[in-house]
Amino acid sequence: MSKVNATLAVGLLALVAAAATPALAAQCDHKGGFDGFLADFKKEAAAQGISQRGLAALNGNTFDDAVIAADRKQHVFDQSFEQFSGRMISRSRFAIGQKMMLVHASMLQRIEQQFGVPGAVLVAIWGLETDYGVVHGKRSVIRSVATLAFDCRRSEKFQAELMSALRIVDRGDMTPAQMIGEWAGEIGQTQFLPASYDKFAVDYDGDGRRDLVASVPDVLASTANYLKGHGWKRGLGWAPGEANFETIKAWNRADVYARTIALFADRLDGKVPPDKRVQK
């Protein structure tokens, strides 16, 4: 995830469909501290059907002060749409996006047939989130989400995310070591939070695992499934004012970011010409 996208995480966090919230709210004052919180969370997770494989993902985790520092530093946009989109839809990112549209053309067609979401929209999100899977974080997702679940600021929301992360491990989609992402727990090439991963990820390559880190088919189909699940209307437009723009905003509520996704998708789809003013 780019530095710019990291500052947008708060917008995405508010949009992800959460799993049932564990009854462990406001645990930052837990008498047993972080270790005590994890011990009690294990009991709650076991009661919700998580097996030992999933529960073991909590072993050895420590509180991450850097995650809390990042959470407190979030800020709103101070750039105009023209400034932001001009920087984010760079010449190189656009050129790689065009290549990805060609390389994955047949798969993108199949995904659109199944989910109704055009390939240009998926490739635009893919490029803006992680530069097509090149940069998607270096932190332990389990540790990050457990830290935020213990913190009082958004404990209920992140306890649900932590439970979803344990489900992902429990069903064998990923090991804790494979769950590497950004500070707020975003996973994979289009930056799914665990609750969205748990609900919308699909095994599109047929290997028996939903892998949003290494499997491009799973990544793109899951992103399409997320948009479909948030109301994408097949065959209709996605620019501001059109039927699917609000669904793009369900990906990220920041208007500048949503408009940038829409514009990038329009350019990849050939609806508007590339802007010669964009940065290299």
N, C-alpha and C positions, 0 to 999 in steps of 0.2 A: 504494500500500500504506500502511496506517495505521502510526503509530509502534509500536503494539502488535504488528501483524503483522510488522514488521521484526525485532522481537526473537524472533519465532518461526521465522525463516528457518533456523536451525540444525536444527530438527526436520524441516523439509521437505527440507533438503539430504541428510539421511541416508536418505531414502526414495526418491529418484528413481532410476530404473533408468539406470545409467551405460552409455555406449558403451564400446567396447574402449579400454583405457587406453594412451596413447602411452608409448613406452619412454624417457621423459625425466624420471624421478622425481628429486625433491630438487634442483631447479634453482636454488634460492636461492643456492647457492655457485658458480653458473656463472661461469667465468672472464671471460666477456664481459659479465657483468652482465645487466640486463633486455633490452637490445638484442640481446645475443648469444643469450639464451634464445629470443627471438622469431625470430631468424634460423634457429636449429636447429629450432624448432617448425614453421616453414614447410617445412623439408625433410621432417620427419616427416609433416606434413599432405599434402604433395605425394605422398609414397610411399603414402599411404592413399587417393589418388584425388581429392583436393581440387584443383580447377582454379584458374587465376589469379584468377578472380572472387572465390573464397573466400579465397585467400591474401592478396589485396590488403586484406582487412579488418584485417590486422595492421599495415599501414603507418601510421606516425606515432603509434602508441600509446606512452604513457609510463606509468611506474609510478605508481599512485594511493595515496598514503599514507593518505588518508581512508578508503579501503576497508579497509585493514589495521586502522586504528583502530576502525572499526565492527565488524569481525570479532572483535576482542579484547574488545569491550564487551558481548558477548552474555551474557545471564543467564537464570536459570530464573524461572518464575512465582513471584510473591509474593502473588498474589491467590487467593481461593477461587473455585470455580466460580460460586457465586451472585454474587459481586462482578464477576467477569469477564463472565459472560453478561449480567448486568443492564446493564452498560455497553455491551457490544458489540451487543446486540439492542435498540438504541434505538428509540423510537417512530418517528422519521423513517426509519431504515433499514428497519424492518418495513413501514411504509407504502409506501415506494418498492418494496420487495420484492413486496408484494401487487400493485402496479401492473405491475411487470415480469412477474409471473405471468400477468396478463391480456393485456398487450400481446403477449407472445410465446407465448401459450397453444398455438396450433396447431403452432408449431415445436417447443415443448417436448414435445408429444405425439408428434410424429414422432421426435424424438431418443429418447424413452423406448421407442418401438416398436423402434428400431434397436439401442439400446445397453442397454436395460433399467433405466436410471437415471431416477427421477422428477424432474420439473422443480423441485420444491421443494428438493431437495438441491442441484441445480446453482445455483439462484438464491441459496440460503443461502451457498454458497461464494463466489459472485460478489460478493455484498454485503459479506461479511466481509473478503474479500481486498482489494478496491479500491473499495468503495462503488459497485459496478456500473460499473466502468471509469473512474471520475472521477479517481482518484489511483493511479497505478501506476509511480511512480519517475521520476527525472530524470537518471540516470547512464548513460553508455555501457556497455552490457552487455559488449561485446568488451573494453573497457579493464578493467572490473571483474574479469571472469573471467580475463583474462590476468594481472592482478596477483595474484590468488589462486592461479593455476596456478604462478606463479614462487615464491610464498611457500612455505616449507617445511612449514607447519602441515598443509595438506591438498592438497599439490601433485598427487598422482596423481588424486584425485577431480576437481580443477578443470582438470587437463589434459584429462581426458575431456570435461568441460563445454565447454572452449574448442574442442575438436575438433568437438563437436556444433554450437556456435555458427557455426563456419566452414561446416559442412555446410548450415545454414539459409540462410546468405548464398549459398553456391555453387549451391543448387538454385533460387534466385530467390524464396524466400518473403518475405525482408525484406532491405533494404540495411543496412549497418552504422549508417547515420544513423537508420534507423527502429528499431533495436534499443536502445531506451531503457528502463531498468528500475531495479530497486533495487540496493543495493551488492553483493549476492551473485549478481547476474546474473539475477534473476527477471524474466520477460518477460510483459507483457500483462495482460489484465483478470482472469485468475485466477492469475497469477504462476507460470508454468511456468519451471523451469530449462531451459537449452538441451537437455540430454539427454532430458528428458521431452518437450519441444517436438519434437525430432527423431523420437522414437519414437511419440508418441501424438497429435500435432496432425493434424487432418483438414481438408480443404477442403470445408466443408459448404455454402458459398454458391455453389460451382461456378465461381469466377472463375479457377481455376488456381493459386491461392496459398493457403497455410495462414497466415492472418493472425490472430494472437491479440491484436493491439493494436487494430485498428479494426473487425474483422468479428465482430459478436455471434453469428451462426450458427456461425462457426468456433470461437469461444471456448467456447460452451456444449456443442457436440458434442464438442470435443476434451477438455473436462473430463469428460464422460460416458465417452469412450473411455478416458481415464486410469483412471477408477474401474472400468470393466469389465475393463481389463487387470490390475487389482490384485485381482480376484476378486469384483466386485459380483454378487450373486445376485438375479436378476429376481424381483420380486413379494414379496420379503421385507423385514422391517423394518430400521431403521438406528439405533434407540435403543440405549443401552448394554445389553449382554446379548443383543441381537438379532443376526441373522446378518450384517448389513452394517456393524456398528459398527467391526469391525476394518479394513474397507476404508476407512472414513472416517479411521481412524487411519493408514492408509497415505498419506493426504493430508498429515497432520501428526501426529506421534507424541505431541505434548503432549496429555495427557488432557483438560485443561481446554478446550483449543481444539476437540478432536474432539467433546466433549460439547456445546459451544456450537453447532457446526455442526448436530449432530443435533437439538438443541432448536429452533434457528431453523427448520430444515426442517419439524419437527413443527408449528410455529406457522403457517408459510406453507401447510402442507398441511391446516390446520384440525384436526389431531389434538389439539392442546391450545390453550386460549384464550390470547390475548395477555396478558402480565403487566402489570397496571396500574402496577406499581412501577418498570418500566424507565425509564431516564433519557431525557430529551428529546434 
